[in-house]
Amino acid sequence: MTDIASTISSWVWSPVLVYLCLGAGLYFTIRTKLVQVRGVPEMVRQMFRGQSSESGVSSFQALAMSLAGRVGTGNIAGVATAIAFGGPGAVFWMWISAFLGASTSFIECTLGQIYKEKDDNGEYRGGPAYYIEKCMRQKWYAAIFAAVTVLATGFLMPGIQANGISSSMSNAWGISSWPVAVGVVIALSFIVVGGVKRIGTFAGLVVPFMAVAYILVALVVVVVNVEAVPEVIRLVLSSAFGMEAGFGAIAGLAVEWGIKRGIYSNEAGQGTGPHAAAAAEVSHPAKQGLVQAFSVYIDTLFVCSATAFLILSTGSYTVWSGGDASGRVLYDGLGQESNPVEAGPGYAQNAFDTVWSGAGATFIAISLAFFAFTTIVAYYYMAETNITYLFRSARRPAVTRYAIRVLQLVFLVATAYGAVATAETAWMLGDIGVGLMAWLNLIAILIIQRPALQALWDFDRQRRAGLDPVFDPTPLGIKHATFWEDRVRRRESAGASGS
């Protein structure tokens, strides 16, 4: 399975996809007039505005749901593998992917809001499949994306998160994989059957706490090693472009691994963010687009950077040539050749141990358990949303409910398998899922970007007029945004009744 997965992953993650991600981010940065920079004050303001409703969650809960999917094993083990196989310069390219990806995230998440709809339970549903069908008018393409997303988030990607939990707990406490697998599955069962409202509430409670706690503790380690920070920054920048003698041979891998792990971590352009964005109760789609763009910063510039500086400032890493763990050791953080060790949670655990001897493994195990578990929950929500899309035209609601039960069973089995599989197999499968979604979604939003840009200009115009922006798609020439069209009709009808 590992050999097959490796071959497919190399096809999916060809250099074309890496440059497509960078190119799309640069293009949207220009088209939105640097929305990821000029929109930061509004991002923060909108984050704490809005209330949940019977149909949707609040902006903050939607942000937390999105962060639950973004902040996971990729922020710890993913950063470690990027450094191991791409050198310290991979961190720079992770930053670039976040900066450019924030504009991409704005486009896709605004589209998710514009073309959302209510399901049979009265809850908001949306995502790439919905906006591909309604805006691109290609149901076959939408169905392919939905099926790929169910495969990716329901089967291929949960295993990485479960594997991160089991490997970190094994490092910390010597617990075997099977008890961890059983515990994760039992805990997960109580969450996934509760629907979007329970998922939103759970994410809103757990995500902020875990992210802030992890960053603060990581900063303590960095401060203890503050004298190494200037050298770390120099090393990251110089090796990013092959100017560092020890890493010149892997400059291309720095770009590849930085972008690959950056996208896996912040998910910009992958098509996962729009699912959470669509669940939010807002008066204008651009509001949630801005909030979701900021979540890319939180994930990569804050959490991933904390891990990177933690590992690099303490020298707790090893870099290989050829992007292959079996290759020749080039360099480790102490400037010495060393025996290869598995790139993953162990890097961060060793880094913490330099300050709190013996406590690092425990702290990372606990942190990663929260990070990864909330990501698994977010994956399930995305898979269920796309199952709902695929079966929403079924004549009997029982068909959809049956399909969801099958999904839940497969999802739990895949999570358990990931916990006991090798890390290499889990990451290969996850990379395939991420790459397939990114290919399909990036092509789609490059084609149907216009409604998101119109929503941004409309939002800017209303803000300049001192208004709290309210969305009406008809004057903007945006068609098939049926949810918003119905909302405008109800608002006008209520106004006429009142007068």
N, C-alpha and C positions, 0 to 999 in steps of 0.2 A: 504493500500500500504506500509506503514512504517513497519508493522509487517512482511509482505512477504519479503520486501527488507532486513530487519534485518536478517531473517532466511537464505536467499541466501547469504548475505554478510558473515555470520559466516561460511558457507560451503566453500566459495571461499577463505576467509582469515583464513584458518585453520593454526595451527602452522607449518604445513609442508611447506606452501608457504613462511612463514617468514624465515625458515631455508634454504629453497631453494635459496632465494635471497642472504642470507649471504654466503652460501656455494658456489654459483656460483661466487660471487664477490671475495671470497678468492681464488678459483681455478684459475680464470682468472688473478688475481694479481700475482700468482706464474708462470703461463704459459707465461705471457707477461714480466716477470722479472721486476716487479714493474714499469710498463710503466707510471702509474699515478704519480710516483715520479721522475724517471729519465727523463721523457718526458716533464716536466713542461716548461723548457726554449723553447723547440720546439713548445709547445702548444701556448705560447704567441707570438712567432715569426710567426707562420702560421696564427694566428688569423687575422693579418692585411695584409697578402699577398693575391695575387690573385685578379682577376677582374671578374665582372659579364660578361655574354655573352647573346646572343639572347635566348639561351636555359636554362641557369642556372644563379643562383645568386652568389655573391662573397662569400668567406669563412666567412667574417664578417657578411654578411646578413644571411647566413645559421645559423651562431651562434645565431644571434638575433632572427631568426625564432624559433630556438630550445629553446632559453631562454624565448621567448614569451609563449611557451607551459609549460616550467618548472616554471617560476616565475609568480605565480598567487595567488589565495586565500590560497593555501597551505602554502605559506610563512608567512602569517599573522594568518589567522584563523586556518590553519592546525597545526602550531606550538602551538597555544593556546590549541587546543583540545588534542594534544599529551601530553602537560604538565598537563592538567586537568585530563586526564584519565590514564596517565602513570607516573605522577610525574616528577620532574625536571630531573631525570635520563633518561627520554625519549630523551632529547636533545643529550646526549652522544651517544645513539644508532642511532640517526639521523646522527651524524658525522661519525660513523662507516659505516653506509649504504652509505654515500657519498664517503668516502675513497675507500671502496671496490667496490662500484658501478661505480666509474670512469673507472676501468678496464673493467667492463661489458659494459659500454657505448662505450668504444673504439671498442670492438669486434663487437657489433651490428651495430654501425654507419659505421665502415669500410666495413662490409658486405653490408650495404645499398648502399655505393658508388660503390662497385665492381659489383653489380648486377643491377644497375639502367638501365633505358632505356628512350627513348624519346616517348612522347605521340603524338597524332594526331596534337596537336598544336605546336609541336617542343620543348616542355618544358620537363625537366628532371623529371622523376617519379621513386620512389623506396621506399623500406621499407621491413619489414619482409615478407609480402606476396610474393614479388618479389624474395627475396633470398631463401625463403622456396621452391618455385617452381623450381628455376634454379639450386640451389645447393643441396637441399635435394631431389629434383625430386619427390615431393609429391604434386601434384596440389590440391588434395582434402584438404590437411592440409592447404595449402596456401589460399584456398577459405574460409575455416572456419575462419582462422585468419582475412582475409579481412572483412568478414561479421561481426565478433565480433568487429573489430575496428570501422566499420561504426556504429554499435549499440552503442559502448562505447563513441566514440568521437562525434558522430552525435546526440546522444539522452541522454545517461546517465550522461556524465561528464560536459557538458556545464552548467547544472543547478546549480552546486556548485559555479561556478564563478559568475553567475548572482545573486545567493542568497547572496553571499558575498557583492556584490555591493549594493543590495537593503537593506540588514540588516545594513551595515555601514552608508548608507545615512539616514536610518530611525533613527539610534542612533544619528547622527550628526544634522540633520535638520528636523526630524519628517516627512519626505516624505513617503507616503504610497508606497506599492510595485508596484501597477499597473502603475503609471507614469514612474517609473524607468524601468519596463519591456518594456514599449513602446519605451522609449528613447534608450535603449540598442539595441532593435531590429532594429530600424530605422538606427542607426549609423552602426550597423553590416551589414546591407543590402548593404551599399555603398562599403564596403571592400570586402566581400566574392565573389561578382560577377566579381572582377577584376583579378582573377587568381593569380598564384604563384608570378609573378613579383611585383604586387601591394602589396601582403602580405609581401614579402621580404622587399620592400621599406618602408612600414609602420612600420614593426618591427624594422628595422635598425634605424629609427628615434626615436621611442618611448622608446624601451626597455633600451638602455644605459642610457638615461636621468632619467627614473623613478627609475632604480635600484640604481644609484649613489646618487640621491637625497634622497631616502629613507634611505640608509645606513648612509649617512652623518648626517641626522637629528636624526636617532636612536643613533648614536655614541655620539651626544651632550647630550642626556638624560643619557646615560651610564656614560659619563664623569662627569656629575653633581652628579651621585651616585657612583662615582669611589670607595669610601670606601667599598661599598657592593660587588664589583667584586670578591675579593678573597673568600668571603663566598659563592658567587654564584658558582664559579668553584668547591669549595669543595663539595657543595650540589649536583651539577650535577654528579660529579664522585662517590661520596659515595652512592647516591640513585640509581645510575645505576646498582649497584651490590647488592642492598638490605642492605647496611651497615648503612644507615640512619634510625634511630629508627622510625621516622614518616612515612617512606615510605617502610619499610621492607616488609610489606604485599603485596605490589604491584610491586615487583621487576620484576616478569614475565611480567606484563603489561607494564613496562617501555620498555622492549625489543620489545614487540608486537606493541605498539603504536609508538615507535620511528622508527621502520622499516617500518610500514605501512604508517605513515605520511612522512617519509623520501622518500620512493619510490613514493608516490603521488606527492611530491614536486619536487624531482630531476629526476624522471622518468627513472632512470637507470635500464635497463633490461625490462622495460615495453613494449618497441617496438615503442614508439612515436618518439624518437630522430632520428632513421634512416630515417624517412620521410623527415625531414629538411636536414639531412646530404646528402641525395641523390640529393637534388636540387642544391648543390654547384658545381661550375666550378673549378676543381682542376686538377693537372697533375698526382696525385697519391692518391689513396683512403685513405692511412694512414694519409695524411695531415688533412683531414676532421675528421677522427677518433680521432686524437689528439685534435683538436679544440673542438669537442663535449664532449670529456672527461673533458676538462677544464670547460665546461659549468656546469657540475655537481658541481664542486667546487664553482663556482660563485653563483649558486642557494642556496646550503645548507650551505657551510662554511662561506659565506659572508652574504647573505640576510636572511636566516633562523636564523643564529647565531645572527644577529643584532636584530631580533625580540625576540629571546629567552633571550638575555641579557637585552633587554629593559624591558620585562615583569618580569623577575626574580629579577633584581636589584632594581626595584621599588615595588616589592611585590604585583603586580597587577594580582594575579591569585588565583585560588582555586583548590584543588585536591580532587577527590572523590575516594572512595574505589570501587572495583568491576568493574571499567571501565564503570560505568553506572551513568548518571547524576542524576538519582533518588536515588542513594545510599547514604550512610552515609558520611557526610563531614569529611575528615580527618584533613585537614590542609590548611591554606591559607598563602599567602606570608608574612603576618605580624605575623605568629605564633598563630593565633586565629582561633577558629571555626567560620564559617560564613555561611550565607544562600547561597544555590547554586545559581549561575548565569550562564547564557548560555555561554559556552566556545566558543569564536569566536573573531571577530574584537573588541568587547568591552574590551578585555584584553589589547590590544595594545592602544586603545583609552584612557583607564584609565591611562596607563603608561605615555603617552605623557602629559596628564593633570597634572601630578605631577610636571612638569616643566613649561608648558605653559597652565595654567588653562583655560579651555574652548576651546582651540585651537586643542587639541588632536583629538577630534572626527572629526573635519573638515579635518585635515591633513590625517588621516587614510582613511577617506571616499574618498578623492581625490586620494591618493596613490593606494588604493584597486581598484578604478575604472580603473586606468591605468593597474595595474597588471592583473586584472581579464579580462578586455576587450581584451587585447592582447592574453591572453591564449585562450579565446573563438575563436578568429580569427585563432590561430594555430590549435585548435581542428577541425575547419571546413576544413582547408587545409588537415589534415590527413584523415578526412572522405572522402573528394573528391578524394584524391589519391587512396583510396581503392575502391571507386565506379568506378573510371577509370580502376583499375585493373580488377574488376569483369566483366566489360562490354567491355574490350578492344578487345575482339574477336567477338563482335557483328558485324553483317554484315553491318549494317547501322550506321554511326556516329550519326544520329538523336536519336537512342536508348540511347546512352551514354548521350547525351545532355538532354534528357527527364529525365533520372535517376538522373542527377545532379540537375535538377530543383526540383524534388521531394525531394531530400536530403536537398536542401536549405530551402524548406518549412518546413519540419520536424525539421530541425535544429533550425530555428527561433522560431517555436512553443515550442520546448523543452527548449530553452533559456528563453522564456517568462514564461513558467511554473515554471522553477527553481527560477525565481525572486520572485514569489508569494508563492511558497511552503514553508513548514517549513524547517529550517536548517537541522534537523535530517533526513528528507526524502531525501533532496538533497545530503547529505553526504553519506547516505546508497547507493543510486543509483550510485554515483560516485565511491565509493569503489568497487562495483561490477564490473564496467567497467574496473577500473585499475587492479583489481585482475585477471580477465579473460584474459586480454591482457598479463599480466606478466606470468601467467602459460604457455600459448601457446608459447610466445616468448623465455622464458628462456629454455624450453625444446628444442626448435629448435636450438638456438645458441650453446647449449652444444653439440649437435649432429654435427653441421656443422661449427665449430669454425675454422677449419684448414685454409681455404683461408684467413681469417683475420690475423691469425698468420703469414702465409707466406708473406702477404703484409707488415706486421710490420718488419720482418727480411729483406725483400728486401729494404724497406725504410731505415732501419738502415745501411745496407751495402752501399747503394748509398750515404748516408750522410757522412759515414766514408771516402768515396773516394772523398769527396769534390764536389759532384754533386748535382744539384737540381733534386730530384727524379722524374722519369717518369715511369709510370706503363705499363708493358707488361705482361699479364696474362699467355701467352703460355709457356715461359721458366720456370715458377713457377709451371706448371702443373695444373693451375686453369682453369676449363672448364666452358663453358656456360656463360662467362662474355662477352656477345656479343657486348655491347657498347664499351668496351675497345679493343676488337679484331678488330672492325671496325675502331676505332681511330688509332690503330697501322698500319693497312693496308693503311689508308689514308696518314699517316705520311711517311711511306716507299715509297708510290707512289709519294708523293710530292718530297721526296728526290731524287728518281730516275729521275724524270722530270728535277729537278734542275741540276743534274749532266750531 
